[in-house]
Amino acid sequence: MSATGSRTVQRLGAVVLAPVALLGALWMGQRAARAVRPEASSAAVSSAVVRPTAASRLSTPTPTTGTGFAGPDRAADAPEPDVHETRTWYAAGRWWAVLNRAGDGALTIWGLRTTTGPWVDTGVLVDDRPFARPVVVWTGTELVVASSGTRDYAGHALRTNRLTWDAGSSTWVQEADFPVTASGNPAPGVQLGVEPDGTEWLARQDADRVVVAKSGPSGLEHTRFAPLPGGIAGSDVGGFDLLVSGTTVRIAWRSKSSDSVHVTTWDGTQWTTIERHVYGVGGIGPVTAALAGPAAPSTLLVLLPTTLPSRGTNDRDPALLLLALDGDRVETSVVSRGEDGLAGAGLVVDTDQATVHVIAVARPAPRDAGAPRHPSPVVDKTADLSDLAFAPGPGAVVLYGDVGTRLAAPVVPGTAVGPTRGLLVMVAGRDLSGWRTTLVGGAGVDAGTLAQRTGTVDVVHDTFNGLQPDDPRPAAWHAGTSAALEADVVDAGDTGRALLVSNTDGGPASVACRAIPASRAPVVVRADVVAKGTAGTDAKLLTLKGPDGSLASARLGRKGQAGWSGPHGRVIGGSVAMGTPLRVTIRVDPTARTATVRIETGSGVVAEGADIPLLASGKAGPDEVCVGPGSNDPSASLLLTDLLVQES
């Protein structure tokens, strides 16, 4: 981008961090002069933009339009966005979002039926944990979701999920072998980017450094989070954002101790970093990055609030800056000043209209004596990409909360918007019963049918076909007992890949378990297995567990007795030769506290039982499935070729 009288251009090596007297030199150009002190602004404001006084701005009556529409409700323990979150996307002619469903608060996919609502829960499960924070990336063919809790518990671990759009059924379908545990630890504030081949990049802040993990193209295996090489972004990080475009990975971050912004880039072979000095940005705070689009494909836009001390309602110091970085230049635009009172800002680029939107929460308008209070507004500040000149003032109101509610950071899409889609803005807040939504411009929704879930829906489907025999076992599978887990991905011939659970030391049973979405609704689990071993104890063909212990378990004795565990011991329903491929299906109904078990071969049912009392309370429903061979037999093994978990 070229410099103009209303834009700031800084060249590498030409910036000097100086006392206040040199700020005009640091922020070159007319916009820079306006950013330093209010008295320098009057000559720089063009005739097309009239800056309202602080008094007139804050006394403007609250508009009656732009209130948006309510819903859906939020679970009581669902976290509010404290910074810009990406949980919405546009696909198949409408807007979608990952939101908490009613009841248990699990995260599901919701669709916007019309431009004025309502939001409709499709029932497609993304994460069963109501406390998890999601971040989504829509690649154009695949929806990738990373979600994590915030506490240092195993249940708050980082998970990733992948779904695709099935045009035939007009619904989202979870891909086989997902979700997966990307990290056994929580990753609060994790950022997600996806390369064209499916490689996921995950980044989070660990104290004052950025740590990064990545997956293979399948997304089934992830590296551990680790610092970048050479100490890059290894200290002094006050906030960051991750941006993946093609095979280029960018991490934009601000320094805690100095007024500088850094961009660390992976070009496929090495990491490099550039540093740009910008007055007033040193310290801790959010960073949001986006590419300017086809018109300026190498220009990186970075939005960040300053850390300058507040001067009150007449504060003319810059409070929110937009940087345009291109090569050795950085151009600084003042989005808002302290008197505007903007917070929780998000950045959206409209490449079709060549504009950039900054969506933020503003202060409520002041009220006259005896008059009712005004609600907090969500505002949109817009500028052309050609000059990035934002009009003075807080911006245009697009949405309101309720009077007395404290709004959280608005949720805006992470991808570019356009004239046919509009700009979807959502906001939650303290004492606000649900989400508040508005669609700024655009048609937003086509006339197609928005399908809702009926019957059963797949929530886990492990086939292992995305893995290679030399790959480590999927991270979702872990040891279910104190015995070491012997489990490997193997080639199972015509059935594809499989998970082989062995017991080569001949000691206690090696049991493989994986978490499944907890649900109080009836759950059906189907496992295709092959058990071997004749000298040990029962093979655990399939066991469903809940918080209180085992709920139902199908077993195969060393002499081929097929059956299940009941409250009074093992029940034998039939016999089958060891090594026979079996399909085991268990249905658990937490409300009725009963289970149904079926064990069958390709030629018919071997054992079947209904209304079997659960082995434990089961009020919370199953949250884990386990399989494993018999113990005390070094030849014992169990081959799992397919696992399907459905919620009804």
C-alpha positions in Angstrom: 0.0 0.0 0.0 1.3 3.5 -0.7 1.5 6.3 1.9 -1.0 9.1 1.8 -1.5 12.2 4.0 -3.9 10.3 6.1 -1.9 7.1 6.5 1.1 6.2 8.6 4.1 4.5 7.0 7.1 3.2 9.0 10.1 1.6 7.4 12.3 -1.0 9.0 15.3 0.7 10.7 13.8 4.1 10.4 11.7 4.0 13.6 13.1 5.5 16.7 11.5 4.9 20.1 11.7 8.4 21.5 10.3 10.6 24.3 6.9 12.2 23.9 8.4 15.1 22.0 9.3 12.8 19.2 5.9 11.0 18.9 5.1 13.1 15.8 8.1 11.7 14.1 7.3 8.2 15.2 3.8 8.4 13.9 4.4 9.9 10.5 1.7 11.4 8.4 -1.5 13.4 9.3 -3.2 10.4 11.0 -0.2 10.0 13.2 -0.4 13.6 14.3 -4.1 13.2 15.1 -3.3 10.1 17.2 -1.0 11.9 19.6 -3.0 14.8 20.9 -6.5 16.1 20.1 -5.3 19.6 19.3 -3.4 18.3 16.3 -6.5 16.7 14.8 -8.6 19.6 13.5 -6.5 20.4 10.5 -6.3 16.7 9.5 -10.0 15.9 9.5 -11.3 16.1 5.9 -14.4 18.1 5.0 -16.2 14.8 4.4 -15.8 13.7 8.0 -17.1 15.9 10.9 -15.9 14.9 14.3 -18.7 15.2 16.8 -17.8 16.6 20.2 -17.6 14.3 23.2 -20.7 15.9 24.7 -22.8 15.5 21.5 -21.6 12.0 20.9 -22.4 10.8 24.4 -25.8 12.5 24.5 -27.1 11.2 21.3 -30.4 9.4 21.9 -30.3 5.6 21.7 -31.5 4.4 18.3 -34.5 2.1 18.2 -33.2 0.0 15.4 -30.5 -2.7 15.4 -31.7 -4.5 18.5 -31.3 -7.9 16.7 -33.2 -11.0 17.8 -32.8 -13.2 20.8 -31.7 -16.8 21.1 -30.7 -19.4 21.6 -30.4 -19.6 25.3 -27.0 -20.3 26.9 -26.2 -23.0 29.5 -25.6 -21.5 32.9 -22.0 -22.7 33.0 -21.2 -21.8 29.4 -18.3 -19.4 29.3 -18.8 -15.9 27.9 -16.3 -14.8 25.2 -13.7 -12.6 27.0 -11.9 -12.0 23.7 -12.8 -12.3 20.0 -14.0 -15.9 19.4 -14.5 -17.6 16.0 -17.5 -20.0 16.2 -19.6 -18.9 13.1 -19.2 -19.7 9.4 -21.1 -19.5 6.2 -21.7 -22.6 4.1 -24.5 -24.2 1.9 -26.4 -20.9 1.7 -26.7 -20.0 5.3 -24.9 -19.0 8.5 -24.0 -21.6 11.1 -22.6 -21.5 14.6 -21.3 -23.9 17.3 -23.5 -23.1 20.4 -24.7 -24.8 23.6 -27.8 -26.8 23.3 -30.7 -26.8 25.8 -30.5 -29.3 28.7 -27.0 -30.6 29.1 -25.4 -27.6 27.4 -23.3 -29.7 25.0 -21.9 -27.9 21.9 -23.9 -28.6 18.8 -24.2 -27.1 15.3 -27.0 -24.5 14.9 -28.3 -23.0 11.7 -29.9 -19.6 11.0 -33.3 -20.3 9.5 -34.0 -16.8 8.2 -32.3 -13.4 8.3 -34.3 -12.6 11.5 -34.0 -16.0 13.1 -34.6 -18.3 14.7 -31.5 -20.3 15.4 -32.2 -24.0 15.0 -30.3 -26.8 16.7 -29.4 -29.4 14.1 -28.6 -31.8 16.9 -25.1 -32.6 15.4 -22.8 -32.9 18.3 -19.4 -31.2 18.3 -18.3 -31.4 22.0 -20.3 -32.8 24.9 -18.7 -30.4 27.4 -20.8 -27.3 28.1 -17.7 -25.5 29.5 -15.6 -26.0 26.4 -14.6 -23.0 24.3 -14.8 -23.7 20.5 -12.9 -22.2 17.6 -13.9 -23.1 14.1 -12.3 -23.0 10.6 -14.4 -23.7 7.5 -12.1 -24.6 4.7 -14.8 -24.6 2.0 -15.1 -28.4 2.1 -14.5 -29.3 5.8 -15.4 -27.9 9.2 -12.5 -28.2 11.7 -13.2 -27.4 15.3 -10.8 -27.2 18.3 -12.4 -27.0 21.7 -10.9 -27.0 25.2 -11.8 -26.3 28.8 -9.8 -24.0 31.0 -9.0 -26.0 34.1 -6.1 -28.4 34.6 -8.2 -31.5 34.5 -8.1 -34.4 32.1 -11.8 -33.7 31.3 -10.8 -30.2 30.0 -8.3 -31.6 27.5 -8.0 -30.1 24.0 -10.1 -31.9 21.4 -10.4 -31.5 17.6 -13.3 -32.5 15.5 -14.0 -32.6 11.7 -17.4 -32.5 9.9 -18.5 -32.2 6.3 -21.7 -31.0 4.7 -23.9 -33.7 3.2 -26.0 -32.0 0.5 -28.2 -35.1 0.1 -29.4 -35.1 3.7 -28.8 -31.3 4.2 -26.9 -31.9 7.4 -23.5 -32.0 8.9 -21.8 -35.3 9.2 -18.9 -36.1 11.6 -15.9 -37.7 9.9 -14.8 -41.1 11.0 -12.3 -41.4 13.9 -13.3 -38.0 15.3 -13.3 -36.3 17.7 -9.7 -36.8 18.8 -7.7 -35.6 21.8 -5.2 -33.2 20.4 -3.6 -32.7 23.8 -4.1 -34.3 27.1 -4.0 -30.9 28.8 -6.3 -28.0 28.4 -5.4 -25.2 25.9 -7.4 -22.2 26.9 -7.4 -19.5 24.3 -6.1 -21.9 21.6 -6.0 -20.6 18.1 -6.6 -22.8 15.0 -5.5 -22.6 11.4 -5.7 -25.2 8.6 -3.6 -25.7 5.5 -5.2 -26.8 2.2 -4.0 -30.4 2.7 -5.8 -30.6 6.1 -2.8 -30.0 8.3 -3.9 -28.3 11.5 -1.9 -25.6 13.3 -2.7 -25.0 17.0 -1.2 -22.2 19.0 -1.7 -21.1 22.6 0.0 -18.8 25.1 1.9 -20.4 27.9 2.8 -17.7 30.4 4.7 -15.1 28.2 5.5 -17.4 25.3 3.7 -18.9 22.3 3.7 -22.7 22.0 2.6 -24.5 18.8 1.4 -28.0 17.8 0.4 -29.4 14.5 -1.3 -32.4 13.0 -0.8 -34.5 9.9 -3.2 -33.9 7.0 -5.7 -36.4 8.4 -5.9 -34.5 11.7 -5.9 -37.7 13.7 -2.4 -37.3 15.3 -0.9 -34.1 16.7 2.5 -33.2 18.0 3.0 -31.9 21.5 2.8 -28.2 22.1 6.3 -26.9 22.0 8.0 -23.4 21.8 9.2 -22.2 18.5 12.9 -22.8 17.7 15.5 -20.3 18.5 13.5 -18.7 21.3 11.1 -17.0 18.8 8.1 -15.7 20.7 9.7 -17.5 23.6 9.2 -14.6 26.1 7.7 -11.2 26.5 4.5 -12.1 24.6 1.5 -10.0 25.8 -1.0 -11.4 23.3 -1.1 -13.1 19.9 -3.2 -14.3 17.0 -2.6 -17.2 14.6 -3.3 -16.9 10.9 -2.8 -19.7 8.3 -3.1 -18.9 4.6 -2.2 -21.6 2.1 1.0 -23.1 3.5 2.1 -19.9 5.2 1.7 -19.6 8.9 1.8 -16.3 10.7 1.8 -15.5 14.4 1.2 -11.8 15.2 2.1 -10.9 18.7 2.7 -7.9 20.9 5.5 -7.3 23.3 4.8 -7.0 27.1 7.7 -4.8 27.8 8.1 -2.5 24.8 5.9 -0.7 22.2 6.4 -3.2 19.5 4.5 -5.7 17.3 6.1 -8.8 15.9 5.1 -11.1 13.0 6.6 -14.6 13.1 6.2 -16.5 9.8 6.6 -20.1 8.8 7.1 -20.4 5.0 7.3 -24.2 4.9 11.1 -24.3 5.6 11.9 -21.9 8.4 10.6 -19.5 11.0 11.4 -15.8 10.6 10.3 -12.7 12.6 10.0 -9.0 11.9 9.5 -6.4 14.5 7.7 -3.0 14.2 7.6 -0.3 16.8 4.2 1.3 17.4 3.6 3.7 20.2 1.3 2.7 23.0 0.9 -1.0 22.3 3.3 -2.5 24.8 1.8 -4.6 27.5 -0.8 -7.4 27.8 -3.9 -7.4 25.5 -5.6 -9.1 22.7 -4.4 -9.3 19.1 -6.5 -10.0 16.0 -5.0 -10.6 12.6 -6.5 -11.0 9.0 -5.2 -10.7 5.5 -6.3 -7.8 3.4 -7.5 -10.0 0.6 -6.8 -10.4 -3.2 -6.3 -6.6 -3.7 -3.3 -6.7 -1.4 -2.5 -10.4 -0.8 0.7 -9.7 1.1 -0.8 -7.1 3.5 -1.4 -8.3 7.0 -4.0 -6.4 9.1 -3.4 -6.5 12.9 -6.0 -5.0 15.3 -5.0 -4.3 18.8 -6.1 -2.0 21.7 -3.4 0.3 23.1 -2.3 0.2 26.7 -2.3 4.0 27.2 -3.8 5.1 30.5 -7.4 6.2 30.3 -8.1 10.0 30.5 -11.9 9.6 31.0 -14.8 10.6 28.7 -12.7 13.3 26.9 -9.8 11.0 26.3 -8.4 11.7 22.8 -5.5 9.3 23.0 -5.8 6.4 20.5 -7.4 3.3 22.1 -7.7 0.9 19.2 -5.3 0.7 16.3 -5.3 -1.2 13.0 -1.9 -1.9 11.5 -1.3 -2.8 7.9 2.0 -4.6 7.5 3.5 -5.2 4.1 7.2 -6.1 3.8 9.2 -3.5 5.7 6.3 -1.1 6.1 3.7 -0.7 8.8 0.8 1.8 8.3 -1.1 2.7 11.4 -4.8 3.7 11.5 -6.6 5.0 14.5 -9.9 3.0 14.8 -11.1 4.6 18.0 -10.0 6.9 20.8 -10.4 6.6 24.6 -13.5 8.7 24.7 -15.3 6.2 22.4 -15.1 3.5 25.1 -14.9 0.5 22.7 -14.0 -3.0 24.0 -13.9 -6.6 22.9 -13.1 -5.6 19.3 -13.1 -8.2 16.4 -11.9 -7.8 12.9 -13.7 -8.8 9.7 -12.5 -8.2 6.1 -15.1 -7.9 3.3 -13.0 -8.7 0.2 -16.0 -8.3 -2.2 -16.7 -4.7 -1.0 -13.0 -4.0 -0.3 -13.8 -2.9 3.3 -12.8 -3.8 6.8 -15.2 -4.0 9.7 -14.2 -3.6 13.4 -17.0 -4.9 15.7 -16.9 -3.9 19.3 -19.0 -3.1 22.4 -19.4 0.6 23.2 -20.4 2.4 26.4 -24.2 3.0 26.9 -25.3 6.5 26.0 -25.7 8.7 29.0 -29.2 9.3 30.3 -30.9 12.5 31.3 -32.0 13.0 34.9 -35.0 10.8 35.6 -34.8 9.0 32.3 -34.4 5.3 31.9 -30.9 3.9 31.3 -29.8 2.9 27.9 -28.5 -0.6 27.0 -24.9 -1.3 25.9 -24.6 -1.2 22.1 -22.5 -3.3 19.7 -21.1 -1.0 17.0 -19.5 -1.4 13.6 -16.7 0.8 12.4 -16.0 0.4 8.7 -13.2 1.7 6.5 -12.1 1.1 2.9 -9.2 -1.2 2.4 -7.7 1.4 0.0 -7.1 4.0 2.8 -8.1 2.4 6.1 -9.6 5.8 7.2 -12.1 5.3 10.1 -14.6 8.0 10.8 -14.4 9.6 14.3 -16.8 8.4 17.0 -17.8 5.0 18.4 -19.4 3.7 15.1 -22.8 2.6 13.9 -25.0 0.7 16.3 -25.9 -2.8 15.0 -27.0 -4.6 18.1 -28.1 -4.0 21.7 -28.0 -6.0 24.9 -30.6 -5.5 27.6 -30.5 -2.6 30.0 -28.1 -3.4 32.8 -26.4 -6.3 31.1 -22.6 -6.3 30.7 -21.9 -7.5 27.2 -19.0 -9.9 26.4 -16.8 -9.6 23.3 -18.9 -9.9 20.2 -18.6 -13.1 18.1 -17.9 -12.4 14.4 -16.9 -14.8 11.6 -13.2 -15.5 11.0 -13.6 -15.5 7.2 -14.4 -12.7 4.8 -18.0 -11.7 4.2 -19.7 -10.5 1.1 -22.8 -9.0 -0.3 -24.8 -12.2 -0.5 -23.9 -13.3 3.0 -23.8 -10.2 5.1 -22.0 -9.9 8.4 -23.3 -12.0 11.2 -22.7 -10.5 14.7 -23.6 -12.3 17.9 -23.1 -11.2 21.5 -23.6 -12.8 25.0 -23.3 -11.2 28.3 -23.7 -11.3 32.1 -27.5 -11.3 33.0 -28.3 -11.7 29.3 -30.4 -14.9 29.1 -29.2 -16.0 25.7 -27.3 -14.9 22.6 -28.3 -11.7 20.7 -27.9 -11.9 17.0 -28.1 -9.5 14.0 -27.2 -9.8 10.3 -25.7 -6.6 8.8 -26.4 -6.4 5.1 -26.7 -9.3 2.6 -29.3 -12.0 2.0 -27.6 -14.3 4.5 -29.9 -17.2 4.1 -31.2 -19.1 1.1 -34.6 -20.7 0.7 -33.3 -24.2 1.3 -34.5 -26.5 4.1 -32.8 -26.4 7.4 -32.8 -30.0 8.6 -33.1 -30.8 12.3 -32.0 -34.1 13.8 -34.4 -36.9 13.9 -33.8 -40.4 15.2 -30.2 -41.2 16.0 -27.0 -39.3 15.3 -23.5 -40.5 15.1 -21.3 -38.9 17.8 -18.2 -41.1 17.4 -17.1 -43.3 14.6 -13.6 -44.8 14.8 -12.5 -46.8 11.7 -8.7 -46.2 12.0 -8.5 -46.0 8.2 -6.9 -42.6 8.3 -3.9 -44.1 10.1 -0.9 -46.1 8.9 0.3 -49.3 10.6 3.5 -47.5 11.8 1.5 -44.6 13.3 1.1 -44.3 17.1 -2.2 -45.4 18.4 -4.9 -42.7 18.4 -4.5 -40.3 21.3 -8.2 -40.8 22.1 -7.5 -44.3 23.2 -5.8 -44.8 26.6 -5.2 -47.5 29.2 -8.3 -48.5 31.1 -6.6 -50.3 33.9 -3.3 -50.0 35.8 -1.8 -52.4 33.3 0.3 -50.9 30.5 -1.7 -50.6 27.3 -0.5 -52.6 24.4 -2.4 -51.2 21.4 -1.2 -50.6 17.9 -2.7 -49.7 14.5 -2.5 -52.6 12.2 -3.5 -53.6 8.7 -6.6 -55.8 9.0 -6.9 -56.8 5.4 -10.3 -56.4 3.7 -11.6 -54.5 6.7 -8.9 -51.8 6.5 -7.0 -50.5 9.5 -7.8 -51.7 13.0 -6.7 -51.2 16.6 -5.0 -54.4 17.9 -5.0 -54.7 21.7 -2.6 -57.3 22.9 -1.5 -59.0 26.1 2.0 -60.3 25.2 3.3 -60.3 28.7 0.6 -62.7 29.8 -0.2 -60.7 32.9 -3.2 -58.5 33.8 -5.5 -57.6 31.0 -4.5 -54.7 28.6 -7.7 -52.7 28.2 -8.1 -49.8 25.7 -10.7 -47.1 26.5 -11.8 -43.9 24.8 -14.0 -41.1 26.1 -17.4 -40.6 24.4 -19.7 -37.7 24.7 -21.6 -37.9 27.9 -25.4 -38.0 27.4 -28.5 -38.6 29.5 -30.3 -39.6 26.3 -30.2 -43.3 25.2 -26.8 -44.2 23.7 -26.1 -47.0 21.2 -22.5 -48.3 20.9 -21.6 -50.8 18.1 -18.2 -52.5 17.9 -16.8 -54.8 15.3 -14.2 -57.0 17.0 -12.3 -60.2 16.7 -11.1 -61.9 20.0 -8.4 -64.5 20.3 -7.0 -66.4 23.3 -7.9 -69.7 24.9 -6.1 -69.9 28.2 -7.0 -66.7 30.0 -10.1 -64.9 31.4 -13.0 -63.4 29.5 -12.3 -61.0 26.7 -14.0 -57.7 27.2 -15.7 -57.4 23.8 -17.3 -54.0 24.7 -17.9 -52.3 28.0 -19.7 -49.0 28.6 -18.7 -47.0 31.7 -20.1 -44.0 33.5 -18.9 -41.8 36.4 -20.1 -44.5 38.8 -18.3 -47.4 37.1 -19.2 -50.1 34.5 -22.8 -49.9 33.2 -22.9 -52.7 30.8 -20.4 -55.2 29.5 -20.4 -57.9 26.7 -17.9 -60.7 27.1 -16.5 -63.8 25.5 -15.2 -66.7 27.6 -12.1 -68.6 26.7 -14.3 -71.5 25.5 -16.4 -69.2 23.3 -19.2 -68.5 25.7 -20.8 -65.2 24.6 -22.8 -63.2 27.0 -22.8 -60.2 29.3 -22.3 -59.2 32.9 -25.5 -58.9 35.0 -26.1 -57.7 38.5 -25.8 -61.3 39.7 -22.9 -62.4 37.5 -22.2 -63.5 34.0 -25.0 -64.5 31.7 -24.2 -66.8 28.8 -26.4 -66.4 25.8 -24.6 -68.7 23.2 -21.3 -69.9 22.0 -19.0 -69.0 19.1 -15.5 -70.1 18.1 -12.6 -67.8 19.2 -11.3 -65.7 16.3 -14.8 -65.3 14.7 -15.6 -61.7 13.7 -18.3 -60.3 16.0 -20.6 -57.3 16.0 -21.4 -56.2 19.5 -24.2 -53.7 20.2 -25.0 -52.3 23.5 -27.8 -49.7 24.1 -27.9 -47.9 27.5 -31.0 -46.0 28.6 -30.0 -43.8 31.6 -33.6 -42.9 32.4 -34.8 -46.5 32.5 -31.4 -47.6 33.9 -31.4 -50.6 31.6 -29.3 -52.0 28.8 -29.8 -54.1 25.8 -26.9 -56.3 24.5 -26.6 -58.1 21.2 -23.7 -60.2 20.0 -23.9 -61.5 16.4 -21.8 -63.0 13.6 -22.3 -62.5 9.9 -24.7 -65.5 10.0 -27.0 -64.5 12.9 -27.4 -63.5 16.5 -25.3 -65.5 19.1 -26.5 -63.8 22.3 -29.1 -61.2 23.0 -30.6 -59.7 26.2 -33.0 -56.8 26.9 -34.0 -54.8 29.9 -30.7 -55.7 31.7 -30.3 -53.7 34.9 -27.3 -51.4 34.7 -24.3 -52.5 36.8 -24.0 -49.0 38.3 -26.3 -46.1 38.8 -26.0 -44.8 35.3 -27.9 -41.5 36.0 -25.3 -39.5 34.1 -25.2 -42.0 31.2 -22.1 -43.6 29.7 -19.0 -41.4 29.1 -16.4 -44.1 28.1 -16.1 -47.3 26.1 -13.5 -50.0 26.6 -12.4 -53.2 24.8 -9.6 -55.7 25.6 -8.5 -59.3 25.5 -8.5 -61.8 28.4 -5.7 -61.6 31.0 -3.1 -64.2 31.9 -2.7 -65.4 28.3 0.2 -64.1 26.2 -1.6 -65.2 23.0 -4.7 -63.2 23.8 -5.6 -60.2 21.6 -8.6 -58.2 20.5 -8.9 -56.6 17.1 -11.2 -53.6 16.9 -12.1 -52.7 13.3 -15.0 -50.3 13.8 -16.6 -48.4 16.7 -19.8 -46.4 16.2 -21.5 -44.4 19.0 -24.9 -43.0 18.4 -27.2 -40.8 20.5 -30.9 -41.0 20.2 
